[in-house]
Amino acid sequence: MIADEAAKCLKAPEGINFANKVVLAIATRPAAERLMVGKIADPAFVAGIKANQTAVLLKKFQTQFAGDTASIGVLQRVALMTPENIHLNSFMYEPILDMSDGHLRKLYGEVMALA
């Protein structure tokens, strides 16, 4: 469902659309995590993650695939640009507001292209 909604956001006209930004931010992080889990291919390691899943996966990915600097760069931007928790109040979603719709569209597309 998240991927379907993200696809709709990509087809929508670019502009000031907070809902699209939230959907793209929500869709990007799990897509990146699925990619890392698949490439790391270590179910025991993944099952042992207790907190900060994206950060732990990214660290392992960076160690295991140090030569894949393009993918690491995209995944680092995911960790930076998409919040782990999205709280929809004026204080907590400010970083998403400051980001253009285009930045999140591009990042989501880059993550999907890595798969």
Contacts in CASP RR format, 6 or more apart in sequence:
PFRMAT RR
TARGET T0000
AUTHOR 0000-0000-0000
METHOD contacts of the structure
MODEL  1
MIADEAAKCLKAPEGINFANKVVLAIATRPAAERLMVGKIADPAFVAGIK
ANQTAVLLKKFQTQFAGDTASIGVLQRVALMTPENIHLNSFMYEPILDMS
DGHLRKLYGEVMALA
2 23 0 8 1.000
2 26 0 8 1.000
2 27 0 8 1.000
2 30 0 8 1.000
3 27 0 8 1.000
3 31 0 8 1.000
5 23 0 8 1.000
5 27 0 8 1.000
6 23 0 8 1.000
6 24 0 8 1.000
6 27 0 8 1.000
6 28 0 8 1.000
6 108 0 8 1.000
9 17 0 8 1.000
9 20 0 8 1.000
9 23 0 8 1.000
9 24 0 8 1.000
9 105 0 8 1.000
10 24 0 8 1.000
10 105 0 8 1.000
10 108 0 8 1.000
10 109 0 8 1.000
12 20 0 8 1.000
14 101 0 8 1.000
14 102 0 8 1.000
14 105 0 8 1.000
15 100 0 8 1.000
15 101 0 8 1.000
16 101 0 8 1.000
17 101 0 8 1.000
18 93 0 8 1.000
18 96 0 8 1.000
18 97 0 8 1.000
20 101 0 8 1.000
20 104 0 8 1.000
21 96 0 8 1.000
21 97 0 8 1.000
21 99 0 8 1.000
21 101 0 8 1.000
21 104 0 8 1.000
22 86 0 8 1.000
22 88 0 8 1.000
22 93 0 8 1.000
22 96 0 8 1.000
24 101 0 8 1.000
24 104 0 8 1.000
24 105 0 8 1.000
24 107 0 8 1.000
24 108 0 8 1.000
25 81 0 8 1.000
25 82 0 8 1.000
25 83 0 8 1.000
25 86 0 8 1.000
25 96 0 8 1.000
25 104 0 8 1.000
26 82 0 8 1.000
26 86 0 8 1.000
27 108 0 8 1.000
28 78 0 8 1.000
28 81 0 8 1.000
28 82 0 8 1.000
28 104 0 8 1.000
28 107 0 8 1.000
28 108 0 8 1.000
28 111 0 8 1.000
29 54 0 8 1.000
29 78 0 8 1.000
29 82 0 8 1.000
29 84 0 8 1.000
31 108 0 8 1.000
31 111 0 8 1.000
31 112 0 8 1.000
31 115 0 8 1.000
32 54 0 8 1.000
32 74 0 8 1.000
32 75 0 8 1.000
32 78 0 8 1.000
32 111 0 8 1.000
33 53 0 8 1.000
33 54 0 8 1.000
33 57 0 8 1.000
34 115 0 8 1.000
35 75 0 8 1.000
35 111 0 8 1.000
35 114 0 8 1.000
35 115 0 8 1.000
36 57 0 8 1.000
36 58 0 8 1.000
36 60 0 8 1.000
36 61 0 8 1.000
36 75 0 8 1.000
37 46 0 8 1.000
37 57 0 8 1.000
39 61 0 8 1.000
39 64 0 8 1.000
39 65 0 8 1.000
40 46 0 8 1.000
40 57 0 8 1.000
40 60 0 8 1.000
40 61 0 8 1.000
40 64 0 8 1.000
42 60 0 8 1.000
45 60 0 8 1.000
46 57 0 8 1.000
49 56 0 8 1.000
49 57 0 8 1.000
52 84 0 8 1.000
54 78 0 8 1.000
54 79 0 8 1.000
54 84 0 8 1.000
55 79 0 8 1.000
58 72 0 8 1.000
58 75 0 8 1.000
58 76 0 8 1.000
58 79 0 8 1.000
61 71 0 8 1.000
61 72 0 8 1.000
61 75 0 8 1.000
62 72 0 8 1.000
65 71 0 8 1.000
65 72 0 8 1.000
66 72 0 8 1.000
71 114 0 8 1.000
74 107 0 8 1.000
74 110 0 8 1.000
74 111 0 8 1.000
74 114 0 8 1.000
75 111 0 8 1.000
77 107 0 8 1.000
77 110 0 8 1.000
78 107 0 8 1.000
78 111 0 8 1.000
81 99 0 8 1.000
81 103 0 8 1.000
81 104 0 8 1.000
81 107 0 8 1.000
82 104 0 8 1.000
82 107 0 8 1.000
83 92 0 8 1.000
83 95 0 8 1.000
83 96 0 8 1.000
86 92 0 8 1.000
86 93 0 8 1.000
86 96 0 8 1.000
87 93 0 8 1.000
96 104 0 8 1.000
END
